[in-house]
Amino acid sequence: MDDARTEQAPIERTRTVTWEDPAPGVAQMPTMTGLEYLRSMLRGELPPPPITALMRMTLVAADPGTATFVCEPDESHYNPIGTVHGGYVCTALDSALGCAVQTTLPQGQGYTSIEIKVNYLRPVFAHTGALTCTATVTKPGNRVAFADGVITDSTGKAVATATGSLLVFPIA
């Protein structure tokens, strides 16, 4: 029996990432409250951070104590076992937690993550579709703030949850 196989060249996949210069936004940050800053991004007056283009994440809402992103993972986010890498989900959650805390900060204050704990509940694939990542501040603070987050798939099922603590500090 002839075991000849037709060999096909693999389909090359490419992705180009384009982003805006973050410097104008960074320069404006100390002059605005955290909520004003995020809402300026939502209105397109300030550029989003470059990581949102890389990760295919879009900030879609910012209100006092909460922030929401829509994320669109694709094959370029896959890990070796053929699912979206957990780091993608963690990054989305970390971004939402941070922005939720940012909405509570006065002018001249910034934040950075101290700790994040993620619970992965189900796998994410390219065909899962858009994810919604929402975070809510559970305890604002002058030195440390705390927030919870959840990512849901297009059917509303939770794919991951997170809790985080964030250091608050002066940036002016």
N, C-alpha and C positions, 0 to 999 in steps of 0.2 A: 504494500500500500504506500502510495506516495504521500509524504507528509509535508509537501510544499505549502508554505503559507505566504499569503500576500502581505508584504511589509508596507506599512504606510508611515510616512514621515509624521512625527508628532505635530500637532497643531501648536504653533507658537502663540503664546499668550503674552501680551504686553499691557502695561498700564503706565500712563503718564500722570504724574501728580503736579498740579499747578497750584500755587498759593500766592497770597498777597504779602507784601512786606509787613511784618508785625510791628515794626518800630513806631509808626504813628499811634497805634493803640496803646502800646506800652508807655509811650510818653504821656498820653492822656489819663491813664489809669489813676495816678495820684491825685488828680484834680476832681474826681468824680466818686460818688458812692458806688459800691459794688453793683447795686441794682441799676443805677444810671448807666454804668459802663456796659453791662450785659445788654440792656435795652438799646443802647446805641449800636451795638453789634447786630441785634435783631433788626433794627431799622436800616442797616447797611451803611451807617455813618462811620463806623470803625471796622477794620478788617477782623475776621475771625482768626483765631490762632492757627498756625500752619498744620498742627496735628489733626485738625478736623478734616482737612483735605486728604491727608494721608490715610486716615482711618475711615473716611466716608461717613463722617458724623456731622450733623447739623443741629445747632442749638435752635430749638423751635419755641421755647417759652422760658421766661424768667419772671417770677413773682416773688414777693417777700417770703423767704424760707424755702423756696423750691425752684428747681430747674429741670427742664426736659430736653433730651436730645432724641433725634431719630437717626438710627445707624443703619447702613446698608452694607453688610459684609458680603464679600464675594470670594471666589476661589483663591485670590491672592492672600487671603487671611487664613488659609488652611494650614493645619499642622500635619505631621507625617501620617496620621491615621485617617485623614480625609474629613475632618470637621474643622469648623472655625476655631482657631486657637483660643484657649482660655484667656490669654493675655489681651486679646481684642476685647472680650467681654469685660475684663477687669479694667482696662483703660477707659472704656465707655463709662463704667460705674464710677471710677475715680474722677473723671471729668465732671460727671453730673453731681457727685457729692461736693466737689470743690466749688462748682458754680452755685449750688444751692447755698453753701456757706457764704460765698461772695455776695449774694443778694442781701445778706444781713449786715454787711460791713460798712462802716462809715468811710467817708473820704479819707484817703491817706493810709488805709489799712489793706494788707494783702494776706495771703494764706499759702500754706503748703501742706501736703498730706503727711501725717505722722504714721498712720496705720490704716490699713484696709483689710477687711476680712470678707472674702467672697464665698458664697455657697452656690455651686453650679448644680442646677436642677435637671437640665436636659441639654442634649447636644444642639448646636447651631450649625446649619449648613448654608451654602449659597442659596439653595432653593427655599430656605426658611423665610426669606423675604425681609422686609424692613423690621427692625427692632425699635421699640420705644424704651428709652431709659429715663426714668424719673427719680429724682432724689429729693428728700425733704429733711430739713434741719430738725433734729430732735432736741438739741440744746445749743443755742448760740453762746458765744463767749468772747471775752476780751483777750484771752490767751489761748484757749483751746475750744473748738466747737465740734459738735458731733452731728452726724447725718446718717440716714438710711437710704438705700436705693434699691430699685427693682428694674430688671429688664424683662419686657414681655415681647412675645413674637406677634405676628400679624393676626393671630387668632385670640390674642389676649392671655395666652398661657405664659406664666413666669418661666424664664430660662435661667435666671440667676438673681440672687439678692446680695446686698452688701451692707456692711456697717463700716463707718470710718470715723477717725478723729483727725482734726486738722489744726495745725498751729496757726494762730493769728498774730500778725506782727506789723509794725509800721513800715510803709514803703516810701513815704514822702521824705 
